[in-house]
Amino acid sequence: MLTQHNMTDDSALIQAYISGDNDSMSKLMDRYKKKIYKYILLTVKNDSVADDIFQDLFIKIQKSLKSDRYIDNGKFLSWTLRIAHNLIIDYFRQKKQSNLVSTDDDGQSNIMYSQSLLESNIEDKLVDDQIKTDLRRLVDSLPIEQREVVILRHYLGMSFKDIATHTDVSINTALGRMRYALINLRKMIEDNNMYMDLKNYS
Amino acid sequence: MENTYNSDFDDDDNELFLNNVIGDDIGLLNISRFLDRAYAEEDDV
């Protein structure tokens, strides 16, 4: 589950920051920055881009809090992740990146494998850690809409209701993206001849 | 389908997941379990 710190603590820090105590912002961000940064990094797959987005996010949070645009309902982390999501979407719009394939409105997808993935020499039998590493690489090859749902679900532990709210889509769309992500991952596993002994994970 | 619930999520959410994402395709559930493992340890990577 998406873990929020004690809402009273967050609220107190937010109020202190608005009142002029800048250290409170640092304390607040220290609680969540690792998870927020990782979410950004896993989604954009580029350290320097993630750094830039995180910086922009930090500035936006400060401005929003100072201008009273934040409504304190005890969900600071969710609110922050929503801003991060919007910044990530802005980044991809600007980049109009071409190495990922968009998901059509009906959820149909075509996968274009990255060259590095095609060229990778994956052994038939991999040790457990290697499989996990490869699986994360396969997730990196998913269309952005599907990749984000996978990260929100499996890394941040969001419910589908929260994922739908976070990404501003219906629950059915969020569920559909998750299903297509799993189908695409399975296809990539098969195409790359990856051997995954899933019996141990039942 | 045995042992399909993820205790990290509430019953309604698990129900949505099983009915709308997994359906009758048990293979997708295995992929999902692997993702759980892969990203559960992401902080340590």
gemmi code that builds the backbone of each chain (N, CA, C; Angstrom):
import gemmi

chains = {
    "A": [
        ("MET", (0.825, -1.198, 0.000), (0.000, 0.000, 0.000), (0.864, 1.254, 0.000)),
        ("LEU", (0.323, 2.298, -0.524), (1.032, 3.562, -0.523), (1.079, 4.094, 0.897)),
        ("THR", (2.280, 4.137, 1.449), (2.403, 4.482, 2.851), (2.553, 5.981, 3.036)),
        ("GLN", (1.637, 6.556, 3.731), (1.745, 7.957, 4.104), (2.245, 8.018, 5.535)),
        ("HIS", (3.098, 8.975, 5.820), (3.481, 9.176, 7.199), (2.291, 9.733, 7.956)),
        ("ASN", (2.438, 9.814, 9.249), (1.367, 10.356, 10.064), (0.889, 11.680, 9.487)),
        ("MET", (-0.412, 11.729, 9.203), (-0.941, 12.907, 8.529), (-0.778, 14.156, 9.362)),
        ("THR", (-0.880, 14.010, 10.696), (-0.704, 15.171, 11.563), (0.712, 15.702, 11.448)),
        ("ASP", (1.670, 14.787, 11.394), (3.060, 15.207, 11.258), (3.271, 15.961, 9.946)),
        ("ASP", (2.735, 15.391, 8.850), (2.870, 16.048, 7.556), (2.210, 17.417, 7.598)),
        ("SER", (1.014, 17.466, 8.133), (0.277, 18.728, 8.185), (1.021, 19.773, 8.999)),
        ("ALA", (1.599, 19.327, 10.103), (2.340, 20.257, 10.956), (3.546, 20.823, 10.217)),
        ("LEU", (4.234, 19.960, 9.490), (5.403, 20.417, 8.732), (4.991, 21.368, 7.609)),
        ("ILE", (3.882, 21.043, 6.971), (3.389, 21.906, 5.892), (3.023, 23.276, 6.443)),
        ("GLN", (2.317, 23.284, 7.551), (1.925, 24.567, 8.151), (3.146, 25.361, 8.603)),
        ("ALA", (4.125, 24.654, 9.142), (5.353, 25.328, 9.583), (6.082, 25.937, 8.387)),
        ("TYR", (6.092, 25.194, 7.278), (6.761, 25.706, 6.074), (6.038, 26.955, 5.553)),
        ("ILE", (4.732, 26.878, 5.497), (3.951, 28.025, 5.012), (4.186, 29.241, 5.905)),
        ("SER", (4.415, 28.963, 7.184), (4.648, 30.058, 8.140), (6.080, 30.593, 8.088)),
        ("GLY", (6.911, 29.993, 7.256), (8.251, 30.540, 7.090), (9.392, 29.669, 7.542)),
        ("ASP", (9.092, 28.485, 8.065), (10.159, 27.589, 8.522), (10.603, 26.697, 7.358)),
        ("ASN", (11.640, 27.091, 6.654), (12.076, 26.357, 5.463), (12.623, 24.964, 5.777)),
        ("ASP", (13.128, 24.781, 6.985), (13.627, 23.459, 7.366), (12.515, 22.406, 7.334)),
        ("SER", (11.304, 22.857, 7.539), (10.181, 21.913, 7.549), (9.994, 21.262, 6.192)),
        ("MET", (10.252, 22.011, 5.133), (10.144, 21.434, 3.792), (11.176, 20.326, 3.596)),
        ("SER", (12.380, 20.574, 4.093), (13.420, 19.551, 3.978), (13.030, 18.291, 4.738)),
        ("LYS", (12.493, 18.485, 5.913), (12.077, 17.319, 6.710), (10.964, 16.554, 5.999)),
        ("LEU", (10.041, 17.293, 5.428), (8.913, 16.670, 4.735), (9.398, 15.871, 3.519)),
        ("MET", (10.263, 16.477, 2.744), (10.758, 15.807, 1.539), (11.667, 14.630, 1.880)),
        ("ASP", (12.393, 14.742, 2.990), (13.250, 13.626, 3.406), (12.440, 12.352, 3.603)),
        ("ARG", (11.194, 12.516, 4.003), (10.344, 11.350, 4.245), (10.022, 10.609, 2.950)),
        ("TYR", (9.833, 11.356, 1.885), (9.269, 10.761, 0.673), (10.176, 10.821, -0.550)),
        ("LYS", (11.273, 11.561, -0.476), (12.023, 11.838, -1.706), (12.547, 10.579, -2.378)),
        ("LYS", (12.946, 9.584, -1.591), (13.484, 8.362, -2.194), (12.427, 7.666, -3.049)),
        ("LYS", (11.232, 7.554, -2.479), (10.148, 6.875, -3.201), (9.710, 7.707, -4.411)),
        ("ILE", (9.617, 9.020, -4.223), (9.185, 9.889, -5.331), (10.217, 9.862, -6.457)),
        ("TYR", (11.478, 9.993, -6.072), (12.534, 10.010, -7.095), (12.572, 8.684, -7.857)),
        ("LYS", (12.435, 7.602, -7.127), (12.490, 6.287, -7.775), (11.330, 6.113, -8.748)),
        ("TYR", (10.169, 6.596, -8.349), (9.005, 6.539, -9.244), (9.309, 7.294, -10.540)),
        ("ILE", (9.873, 8.483, -10.422), (10.213, 9.279, -11.605), (11.263, 8.545, -12.450)),
        ("LEU", (12.300, 8.059, -11.781), (13.394, 7.408, -12.497), (12.931, 6.147, -13.218)),
        ("LEU", (12.125, 5.347, -12.545), (11.630, 4.120, -13.167), (10.761, 4.432, -14.375)),
        ("THR", (10.121, 5.578, -14.351), (9.210, 5.925, -15.434), (9.945, 6.552, -16.614)),
        ("VAL", (10.873, 7.468, -16.339), (11.549, 8.151, -17.455), (12.830, 7.451, -17.895)),
        ("LYS", (13.384, 6.610, -17.033), (14.547, 5.769, -17.368), (15.796, 6.574, -17.698)),
        ("ASN", (15.942, 7.725, -17.133), (17.124, 8.529, -17.439), (17.466, 9.350, -16.200)),
        ("ASP", (18.698, 9.187, -15.702), (19.086, 9.839, -14.448), (18.970, 11.360, -14.515)),
        ("SER", (19.515, 11.939, -15.577), (19.530, 13.403, -15.627), (18.121, 13.961, -15.817)),
        ("VAL", (17.304, 13.258, -16.600), (15.909, 13.691, -16.759), (15.173, 13.572, -15.435)),
        ("ALA", (15.416, 12.483, -14.745), (14.777, 12.294, -13.434), (15.211, 13.394, -12.462)),
        ("ASP", (16.478, 13.737, -12.507), (16.971, 14.827, -11.648), (16.241, 16.130, -11.964)),
        ("ASP", (16.117, 16.428, -13.267), (15.453, 17.671, -13.674), (13.994, 17.692, -13.228)),
        ("ILE", (13.311, 16.579, -13.460), (11.898, 16.515, -13.082), (11.747, 16.626, -11.577)),
        ("PHE", (12.652, 15.987, -10.851), (12.557, 16.057, -9.387), (12.781, 17.498, -8.909)),
        ("GLN", (13.711, 18.187, -9.543), (13.944, 19.593, -9.179), (12.711, 20.442, -9.472)),
        ("ASP", (12.139, 20.228, -10.671), (10.919, 20.965, -11.032), (9.791, 20.667, -10.053)),
        ("LEU", (9.712, 19.402, -9.699), (8.681, 18.989, -8.748), (8.850, 19.715, -7.418)),
        ("PHE", (10.078, 19.753, -6.958), (10.376, 20.390, -5.672), (9.970, 21.868, -5.703)),
        ("ILE", (10.272, 22.527, -6.801), (9.920, 23.948, -6.944), (8.402, 24.123, -6.985)),
        ("LYS", (7.735, 23.253, -7.747), (6.276, 23.334, -7.852), (5.602, 23.125, -6.503)),
        ("ILE", (6.128, 22.181, -5.745), (5.553, 21.919, -4.420), (5.682, 23.158, -3.542)),
        ("GLN", (6.860, 23.726, -3.550), (7.088, 24.921, -2.725), (6.159, 26.059, -3.131)),
        ("LYS", (6.048, 26.280, -4.447), (5.185, 27.359, -4.924), (3.725, 27.111, -4.564)),
        ("SER", (3.319, 25.861, -4.747), (1.920, 25.534, -4.449), (1.600, 25.723, -2.975)),
        ("LEU", (2.519, 25.290, -2.139), (2.279, 25.434, -0.698), (2.262, 26.900, -0.294)),
        ("LYS", (3.177, 27.658, -0.838), (3.263, 29.080, -0.483), (2.070, 29.879, -1.002)),
        ("SER", (1.494, 29.395, -2.103), (0.369, 30.147, -2.676), (-0.978, 29.587, -2.235)),
        ("ASP", (-0.952, 28.742, -1.229), (-2.188, 28.191, -0.652), (-3.001, 27.358, -1.642)),
        ("ARG", (-2.335, 26.789, -2.651), (-3.076, 25.965, -3.611), (-3.175, 24.512, -3.144)),
        ("TYR", (-2.499, 24.210, -2.059), (-2.560, 22.843, -1.528), (-3.677, 22.743, -0.501)),
        ("ILE", (-4.561, 21.798, -0.725), (-5.629, 21.546, 0.242), (-5.211, 20.363, 1.089)),
        ("ASP", (-5.022, 20.603, 2.351), (-4.490, 19.574, 3.238), (-5.566, 18.566, 3.627)),
        ("ASN", (-5.533, 17.423, 2.940), (-6.466, 16.347, 3.296), (-5.704, 15.111, 3.786)),
        ("GLY", (-4.468, 15.356, 4.162), (-3.678, 14.258, 4.713), (-3.070, 13.356, 3.676)),
        ("LYS", (-3.092, 13.787, 2.408), (-2.544, 12.940, 1.346), (-1.421, 13.671, 0.612)),
        ("PHE", (-0.454, 14.115, 1.358), (0.646, 14.869, 0.760), (1.394, 14.039, -0.281)),
        ("LEU", (1.675, 12.771, 0.044), (2.424, 11.940, -0.891), (1.646, 11.732, -2.188)),
        ("SER", (0.358, 11.438, -2.077), (-0.456, 11.239, -3.279), (-0.496, 12.504, -4.118)),
        ("TRP", (-0.642, 13.633, -3.443), (-0.669, 14.928, -4.143), (0.664, 15.174, -4.855)),
        ("THR", (1.749, 14.876, -4.178), (3.073, 15.075, -4.757), (3.303, 14.153, -5.956)),
        ("LEU", (2.889, 12.910, -5.818), (3.046, 11.959, -6.924), (2.214, 12.374, -8.127)),
        ("ARG", (1.065, 12.990, -7.871), (0.220, 13.458, -8.976), (0.937, 14.573, -9.756)),
        ("ILE", (1.574, 15.469, -9.031), (2.347, 16.533, -9.696), (3.495, 15.900, -10.492)),
        ("ALA", (4.154, 14.917, -9.888), (5.250, 14.232, -10.581), (4.740, 13.582, -11.865)),
        ("HIS", (3.588, 12.951, -11.777), (2.987, 12.317, -12.968), (2.771, 13.350, -14.065)),
        ("ASN", (2.238, 14.513, -13.713), (1.982, 15.553, -14.715), (3.286, 16.054, -15.340)),
        ("LEU", (4.321, 16.169, -14.536), (5.619, 16.598, -15.069), (6.196, 15.545, -16.018)),
        ("ILE", (6.010, 14.294, -15.659), (6.489, 13.203, -16.522), (5.748, 13.225, -17.857)),
        ("ILE", (4.441, 13.410, -17.799), (3.645, 13.482, -19.034), (4.102, 14.666, -19.879)),
        ("ASP", (4.347, 15.801, -19.225), (4.853, 16.979, -19.965), (6.166, 16.651, -20.654)),
        ("TYR", (7.029, 15.930, -19.943), (8.326, 15.570, -20.507), (8.155, 14.721, -21.766)),
        ("PHE", (7.293, 13.715, -21.678), (7.115, 12.839, -22.840), (6.436, 13.567, -23.997)),
        ("ARG", (5.555, 14.487, -23.678), (4.925, 15.267, -24.751), (5.969, 16.103, -25.477)),
        ("GLN", (6.849, 16.712, -24.693), (7.877, 17.557, -25.297), (8.844, 16.714, -26.123)),
        ("LYS", (9.176, 15.599, -25.568), (10.165, 14.759, -26.233), (9.581, 14.078, -27.473)),
        ("LYS", (8.285, 13.827, -27.416), (7.626, 13.064, -28.483), (8.484, 11.853, -28.816)),
        ("GLN", (8.832, 11.186, -27.778), (9.819, 10.145, -27.932), (9.330, 9.050, -28.855)),
        ("SER", (10.242, 8.503, -29.611), (9.900, 7.596, -30.687), (10.234, 6.137, -30.419)),
        ("ASN", (10.972, 5.884, -29.388), (11.370, 4.490, -29.208), (10.363, 3.671, -28.422)),
        ("LEU", (9.255, 4.333, -28.023), (8.182, 3.589, -27.399), (6.954, 3.724, -28.273)),
        ("VAL", (6.087, 2.763, -28.178), (4.893, 2.776, -29.000), (3.710, 3.155, -28.145)),
        ("SER", (2.911, 4.059, -28.649), (1.778, 4.522, -27.862), (0.706, 3.451, -27.788)),
        ("THR", (-0.134, 3.582, -26.789), (-1.266, 2.688, -26.659), (-2.469, 3.356, -27.288)),
        ("ASP", (-3.117, 2.667, -28.173), (-4.308, 3.241, -28.786), (-5.418, 3.337, -27.768)),
        ("ASP", (-6.449, 4.088, -28.146), (-7.560, 4.293, -27.214), (-8.211, 2.972, -26.829)),
        ("ASP", (-8.213, 2.023, -27.749), (-8.856, 0.753, -27.425), (-7.908, -0.190, -26.692)),
        ("GLY", (-6.737, 0.311, -26.359), (-5.820, -0.475, -25.557), (-4.930, -1.387, -26.362)),
        ("GLN", (-5.116, -1.427, -27.692), (-4.262, -2.282, -28.506), (-2.875, -1.676, -28.583)),
        ("SER", (-1.882, -2.519, -28.510), (-0.518, -2.006, -28.528), (0.347, -2.776, -29.497)),
        ("ASN", (1.322, -2.089, -29.999), (2.376, -2.747, -30.758), (3.665, -2.480, -30.012)),
        ("ILE", (4.453, -3.477, -29.873), (5.687, -3.306, -29.125), (6.855, -3.172, -30.074)),
        ("MET", (7.629, -2.141, -29.868), (8.852, -1.991, -30.638), (9.998, -2.188, -29.661)),
        ("TYR", (10.702, -3.229, -29.843), (11.764, -3.526, -28.902), (12.942, -2.596, -29.115)),
        ("SER", (13.559, -2.217, -28.040), (14.759, -1.417, -28.180), (15.857, -2.292, -28.756)),
        ("GLN", (16.785, -1.649, -29.448), (17.863, -2.410, -30.084), (18.654, -3.187, -29.051)),
        ("SER", (18.872, -2.548, -27.905), (19.674, -3.219, -26.883), (18.998, -4.490, -26.396)),
        ("LEU", (17.659, -4.431, -26.347), (16.935, -5.607, -25.890), (17.068, -6.737, -26.906)),
        ("LEU", (16.923, -6.388, -28.185), (17.024, -7.400, -29.221), (18.410, -8.027, -29.243)),
        ("GLU", (19.409, -7.197, -28.952), (20.771, -7.678, -29.055), (21.228, -8.408, -27.795)),
        ("SER", (20.434, -8.298, -26.771), (20.886, -8.892, -25.516), (20.938, -10.416, -25.638)),
        ("ASN", (21.941, -10.946, -25.051), (22.135, -12.382, -25.110), (21.689, -12.984, -23.791)),
        ("ILE", (20.441, -13.330, -23.733), (19.863, -13.804, -22.471), (19.917, -15.317, -22.429)),
        ("GLU", (20.519, -15.827, -21.427), (20.641, -17.277, -21.292), (19.275, -17.896, -21.010)),
        ("ASP", (19.164, -19.162, -21.382), (17.899, -19.852, -21.171), (17.562, -19.955, -19.690)),
        ("LYS", (18.583, -20.182, -18.914), (18.330, -20.307, -17.478), (19.123, -19.238, -16.748)),
        ("LEU", (18.417, -18.424, -16.039), (19.071, -17.313, -15.361), (18.903, -17.470, -13.864)),
        ("VAL", (19.875, -16.992, -13.157), (19.729, -16.989, -11.709), (18.664, -15.967, -11.339)),
        ("ASP", (18.154, -16.105, -10.153), (16.994, -15.320, -9.740), (17.206, -13.816, -9.867)),
        ("ASP", (18.322, -13.316, -9.403), (18.573, -11.873, -9.465), (18.637, -11.379, -10.899)),
        ("GLN", (19.194, -12.206, -11.754), (19.303, -11.808, -13.153), (17.924, -11.723, -13.796)),
        ("ILE", (17.057, -12.638, -13.425), (15.700, -12.620, -13.971), (14.983, -11.340, -13.564)),
        ("LYS", (15.141, -10.971, -12.307), (14.474, -9.745, -11.844), (15.008, -8.524, -12.578)),
        ("THR", (16.320, -8.495, -12.758), (16.925, -7.383, -13.490), (16.396, -7.333, -14.917)),
        ("ASP", (16.328, -8.486, -15.547), (15.839, -8.541, -16.925), (14.363, -8.165, -16.995)),
        ("LEU", (13.616, -8.580, -15.996), (12.190, -8.256, -15.995), (11.991, -6.743, -15.905)),
        ("ARG", (12.802, -6.072, -15.092), (12.704, -4.611, -15.008), (13.098, -3.971, -16.337)),
        ("ARG", (14.035, -4.578, -17.018), (14.417, -4.051, -18.343), (13.273, -4.218, -19.331)),
        ("LEU", (12.575, -5.325, -19.233), (11.431, -5.524, -20.118), (10.342, -4.499, -19.823)),
        ("VAL", (10.141, -4.229, -18.547), (9.161, -3.199, -18.171), (9.556, -1.855, -18.796)),
        ("ASP", (10.847, -1.582, -18.833), (11.329, -0.336, -19.449), (10.935, -0.234, -20.916)),
        ("SER", (10.699, -1.372, -21.549), (10.360, -1.379, -22.973), (8.865, -1.241, -23.231)),
        ("LEU", (8.081, -1.243, -22.179), (6.631, -1.101, -22.357), (6.285, 0.326, -22.745)),
        ("PRO", (5.168, 0.508, -23.440), (4.670, 1.871, -23.657), (4.492, 2.588, -22.323)),
        ("ILE", (4.698, 3.877, -22.329), (4.720, 4.647, -21.088), (3.462, 4.446, -20.232)),
        ("GLU", (2.287, 4.379, -20.872), (1.054, 4.245, -20.078), (1.044, 2.928, -19.307)),
        ("GLN", (1.533, 1.878, -19.959), (1.557, 0.567, -19.302), (2.681, 0.498, -18.271)),
        ("ARG", (3.823, 1.074, -18.625), (4.958, 1.041, -17.691), (4.598, 1.755, -16.384)),
        ("GLU", (3.931, 2.876, -16.520), (3.596, 3.637, -15.315), (2.639, 2.859, -14.412)),
        ("VAL", (1.678, 2.189, -15.009), (0.747, 1.402, -14.194), (1.493, 0.287, -13.454)),
        ("VAL", (2.423, -0.357, -14.148), (3.217, -1.424, -13.511), (3.998, -0.867, -12.318)),
        ("ILE", (4.609, 0.294, -12.503), (5.420, 0.874, -11.424), (4.541, 1.331, -10.263)),
        ("LEU", (3.420, 1.965, -10.599), (2.518, 2.429, -9.533), (1.985, 1.244, -8.733)),
        ("ARG", (1.718, 0.160, -9.437), (1.143, -1.010, -8.768), (2.207, -1.800, -7.995)),
        ("HIS", (3.263, -2.134, -8.682), (4.213, -3.087, -8.095), (5.319, -2.422, -7.288)),
        ("TYR", (5.633, -1.187, -7.572), (6.650, -0.506, -6.760), (6.003, 0.338, -5.662)),
        ("LEU", (5.027, 1.167, -6.018), (4.400, 2.024, -5.018), (3.224, 1.350, -4.313)),
        ("GLY", (2.763, 0.237, -4.833), (1.705, -0.508, -4.155), (0.355, 0.178, -4.157)),
        ("MET", (0.074, 0.917, -5.223), (-1.212, 1.626, -5.296), (-2.350, 0.675, -5.657)),
        ("SER", (-3.527, 0.966, -5.134), (-4.722, 0.240, -5.566), (-5.098, 0.731, -6.963)),
        ("PHE", (-5.944, -0.038, -7.658), (-6.342, 0.401, -9.002), (-7.184, 1.671, -8.943)),
        ("LYS", (-7.921, 1.838, -7.871), (-8.684, 3.073, -7.714), (-7.736, 4.267, -7.634)),
        ("ASP", (-6.681, 4.123, -6.848), (-5.700, 5.214, -6.716), (-4.935, 5.429, -8.019)),
        ("ILE", (-4.613, 4.326, -8.718), (-3.907, 4.460, -9.998), (-4.775, 5.231, -10.988)),
        ("ALA", (-6.061, 4.904, -11.013), (-6.981, 5.591, -11.933), (-7.032, 7.084, -11.613)),
        ("THR", (-7.135, 7.411, -10.341), (-7.165, 8.819, -9.932), (-5.860, 9.503, -10.279)),
        ("HIS", (-4.779, 8.835, -9.964), (-3.445, 9.396, -10.169), (-3.170, 9.705, -11.638)),
        ("THR", (-3.596, 8.806, -12.524), (-3.303, 8.978, -13.949), (-4.478, 9.590, -14.709)),
        ("ASP", (-5.529, 9.929, -13.974), (-6.668, 10.627, -14.558), (-7.354, 9.815, -15.654)),
        ("VAL", (-7.537, 8.540, -15.371), (-8.278, 7.670, -16.290), (-9.305, 6.883, -15.484)),
        ("SER", (-10.186, 6.183, -16.175), (-11.162, 5.354, -15.469), (-10.467, 4.115, -14.887)),
        ("ILE", (-11.121, 3.490, -13.934), (-10.556, 2.266, -13.360), (-10.423, 1.192, -14.439)),
        ("ASN", (-11.423, 1.126, -15.327), (-11.359, 0.123, -16.397), (-10.149, 0.330, -17.300)),
        ("THR", (-9.835, 1.599, -17.568), (-8.657, 1.874, -18.395), (-7.382, 1.466, -17.655)),
        ("ALA", (-7.315, 1.786, -16.366), (-6.137, 1.397, -15.580), (-5.980, -0.123, -15.559)),
        ("LEU", (-7.098, -0.818, -15.369), (-7.057, -2.285, -15.367), (-6.654, -2.819, -16.738)),
        ("GLY", (-7.187, -2.202, -17.786), (-6.854, -2.625, -19.144), (-5.381, -2.436, -19.446)),
        ("ARG", (-4.820, -1.325, -19.003), (-3.393, -1.078, -19.221), (-2.546, -2.115, -18.486)),
        ("MET", (-2.989, -2.476, -17.295), (-2.252, -3.483, -16.532), (-2.298, -4.820, -17.257)),
        ("ARG", (-3.472, -5.163, -17.763), (-3.602, -6.448, -18.477), (-2.707, -6.462, -19.722)),
        ("TYR", (-2.739, -5.405, -20.493), (-1.900, -5.361, -21.694), (-0.418, -5.358, -21.337)),
        ("ALA", (-0.081, -4.731, -20.218), (1.324, -4.741, -19.787), (1.777, -6.178, -19.515)),
        ("LEU", (0.941, -6.939, -18.807), (1.305, -8.323, -18.488), (1.366, -9.179, -19.769)),
        ("ILE", (0.412, -8.950, -20.670), (0.420, -9.705, -21.933), (1.678, -9.377, -22.733)),
        ("ASN", (2.013, -8.100, -22.796), (3.207, -7.694, -23.545), (4.480, -8.231, -22.907)),
        ("LEU", (4.526, -8.208, -21.582), (5.705, -8.743, -20.896), (5.871, -10.231, -21.192)),
        ("ARG", (4.778, -10.956, -21.163), (4.864, -12.391, -21.457), (5.374, -12.621, -22.877)),
        ("LYS", (4.881, -11.810, -23.800), (5.339, -11.947, -25.187), (6.840, -11.655, -25.289)),
        ("MET", (7.287, -10.636, -24.587), (8.713, -10.303, -24.630), (9.548, -11.406, -23.997)),
        ("ILE", (9.041, -11.991, -22.917), (9.751, -13.094, -22.257), (9.906, -14.259, -23.228)),
        ("GLU", (8.812, -14.553, -23.928), (8.851, -15.661, -24.895), (9.784, -15.328, -26.061)),
        ("ASP", (9.683, -14.122, -26.569), (10.505, -13.736, -27.731), (11.988, -13.709, -27.397)),
        ("ASN", (12.295, -13.434, -26.131), (13.703, -13.379, -25.724), (14.185, -14.700, -25.142)),
        ("ASN", (13.325, -15.713, -25.246), (13.675, -17.037, -24.733), (14.107, -16.994, -23.274)),
        ("MET", (13.476, -16.141, -22.533), (13.801, -16.092, -21.107), (13.116, -17.249, -20.402)),
        ("TYR", (13.868, -17.867, -19.553), (13.322, -18.965, -18.768), (12.986, -18.447, -17.381)),
        ("MET", (11.730, -18.514, -17.038), (11.333, -18.037, -15.719), (10.648, -19.164, -14.965)),
        ("ASP", (11.292, -19.613, -13.928), (10.701, -20.656, -13.099), (9.777, -19.979, -12.110)),
        ("LEU", (8.513, -19.946, -12.481), (7.551, -19.205, -11.670), (6.958, -20.037, -10.549)),
        ("LYS", (7.303, -21.299, -10.514), (6.681, -22.160, -9.503), (7.012, -21.704, -8.091)),
        ("ASN", (8.200, -21.154, -7.932), (8.608, -20.733, -6.596), (7.911, -19.468, -6.121)),
        ("TYR", (7.155, -18.845, -7.004), (6.533, -17.575, -6.650), (5.032, -17.686, -6.489)),
        ("SER", (4.536, -18.919, -6.448), (3.100, -19.123, -6.289), (2.678, -18.847, -4.856)),
    ],
    "B": [
        ("MET", (-9.048, -21.046, -8.821), (-7.741, -20.410, -8.774), (-7.282, -20.342, -7.312)),
        ("GLU", (-6.207, -20.989, -7.022), (-5.763, -21.015, -5.629), (-4.699, -19.956, -5.365)),
        ("ASN", (-4.726, -19.497, -4.126), (-3.655, -18.619, -3.672), (-3.435, -17.428, -4.611)),
        ("THR", (-4.518, -16.780, -4.942), (-4.419, -15.706, -5.926), (-4.471, -14.319, -5.299)),
        ("TYR", (-4.778, -14.258, -4.021), (-4.944, -12.944, -3.410), (-3.618, -12.370, -2.944)),
        ("ASN", (-3.472, -11.090, -3.159), (-2.309, -10.363, -2.655), (-2.754, -9.606, -1.409)),
        ("SER", (-2.188, -9.962, -0.281), (-2.644, -9.391, 0.990), (-2.302, -7.913, 1.140)),
        ("ASP", (-1.478, -7.397, 0.220), (-1.165, -5.966, 0.286), (-2.351, -5.099, -0.105)),
        ("PHE", (-3.322, -5.698, -0.776), (-4.445, -4.921, -1.276), (-5.743, -5.435, -0.661)),
        ("ASP", (-6.761, -4.553, -0.637), (-8.008, -4.979, -0.018), (-8.786, -5.910, -0.951)),
        ("ASP", (-9.860, -6.485, -0.423), (-10.598, -7.498, -1.185), (-11.157, -6.948, -2.487)),
        ("ASP", (-11.703, -5.730, -2.446), (-12.287, -5.150, -3.653), (-11.232, -4.978, -4.738)),
        ("ASP", (-10.074, -4.543, -4.313), (-9.000, -4.310, -5.283), (-8.519, -5.636, -5.875)),
        ("ASN", (-8.355, -6.620, -5.023), (-7.961, -7.948, -5.516), (-9.001, -8.513, -6.481)),
        ("GLU", (-10.270, -8.253, -6.161), (-11.357, -8.734, -7.025), (-11.271, -8.087, -8.411)),
        ("LEU", (-11.049, -6.776, -8.416), (-10.892, -6.060, -9.685), (-9.731, -6.634, -10.491)),
        ("PHE", (-8.640, -6.852, -9.773), (-7.427, -7.360, -10.425), (-7.682, -8.732, -11.046)),
        ("LEU", (-8.259, -9.615, -10.271), (-8.467, -10.982, -10.753), (-9.477, -11.038, -11.892)),
        ("ASN", (-10.559, -10.274, -11.762), (-11.615, -10.340, -12.779), (-11.247, -9.616, -14.068)),
        ("ASN", (-10.548, -8.499, -13.947), (-10.341, -7.643, -15.111), (-8.936, -7.720, -15.705)),
        ("VAL", (-7.971, -8.096, -14.905), (-6.598, -8.178, -15.413), (-6.236, -9.626, -15.720)),
        ("ILE", (-6.465, -10.496, -14.794), (-6.055, -11.897, -14.949), (-7.081, -12.712, -15.737)),
        ("GLY", (-8.341, -12.583, -15.356), (-9.368, -13.380, -16.032), (-9.075, -14.862, -15.887)),
        ("ASP", (-9.117, -15.570, -16.991), (-8.852, -17.015, -16.962), (-7.394, -17.340, -17.260)),
        ("ASP", (-6.588, -16.325, -17.422), (-5.216, -16.536, -17.873), (-4.245, -16.582, -16.687)),
        ("ILE", (-4.069, -17.763, -16.138), (-3.231, -17.918, -14.943), (-1.783, -17.513, -15.209)),
        ("GLY", (-1.376, -17.575, -16.453), (-0.013, -17.185, -16.798), (0.261, -15.719, -16.469)),
        ("LEU", (-0.748, -14.889, -16.629), (-0.576, -13.465, -16.314), (-0.368, -13.270, -14.811)),
        ("LEU", (-1.009, -14.109, -14.021), (-0.838, -14.005, -12.569), (0.605, -14.317, -12.179)),
        ("ASN", (1.195, -15.269, -12.870), (2.591, -15.590, -12.575), (3.514, -14.417, -12.910)),
        ("ILE", (3.250, -13.768, -14.018), (4.055, -12.593, -14.370), (3.889, -11.520, -13.298)),
        ("SER", (2.663, -11.340, -12.860), (2.386, -10.326, -11.838), (3.132, -10.627, -10.546)),
        ("ARG", (3.166, -11.888, -10.171), (3.885, -12.272, -8.949), (5.379, -11.994, -9.088)),
        ("PHE", (5.879, -12.222, -10.249), (7.301, -11.957, -10.464), (7.585, -10.462, -10.374)),
        ("LEU", (6.657, -9.670, -10.889), (6.821, -8.213, -10.792), (6.800, -7.770, -9.332)),
        ("ASP", (5.921, -8.377, -8.555), (5.887, -8.069, -7.119), (7.261, -8.278, -6.502)),
        ("ARG", (7.867, -9.406, -6.849), (9.199, -9.735, -6.298), (10.253, -8.769, -6.811)),
        ("ALA", (10.207, -8.521, -8.099), (11.233, -7.682, -8.706), (11.235, -6.279, -8.130)),
        ("TYR", (10.044, -5.707, -7.933), (9.987, -4.326, -7.468), (9.964, -4.226, -5.942)),
        ("ALA", (9.667, -5.306, -5.266), (9.734, -5.285, -3.806), (11.156, -5.028, -3.352)),
        ("GLU", (12.090, -5.459, -4.178), (13.497, -5.296, -3.820), (14.144, -4.145, -4.574)),
        ("GLU", (13.308, -3.334, -5.245), (13.849, -2.250, -6.063), (14.623, -1.247, -5.229)),
        ("ASP", (14.177, -0.979, -4.006), (14.873, -0.011, -3.152), (16.304, -0.434, -2.864)),
        ("ASP", (16.537, -1.740, -2.924), (17.872, -2.247, -2.585), (18.777, -2.301, -3.807)),
        ("VAL", (18.190, -2.061, -4.981), (18.975, -2.192, -6.202), (19.874, -0.977, -6.394)),
    ],
}
model = gemmi.Model(1)
for chain_id, residues in chains.items():
    chain = gemmi.Chain(chain_id)
    for i, (resn, *xyz) in enumerate(residues, 1):
        res = gemmi.Residue()
        res.name, res.seqid = resn, gemmi.SeqId(i, " ")
        for name, pos in zip(("N", "CA", "C"), xyz):
            atom = gemmi.Atom()
            atom.name, atom.element = name, gemmi.Element(name[0])
            atom.pos, atom.b_iso = gemmi.Position(*pos), 0.0
            res.add_atom(atom)
        chain.add_residue(res)
    model.add_chain(chain)
structure = gemmi.Structure()
structure.add_model(model)
structure.setup_entities()
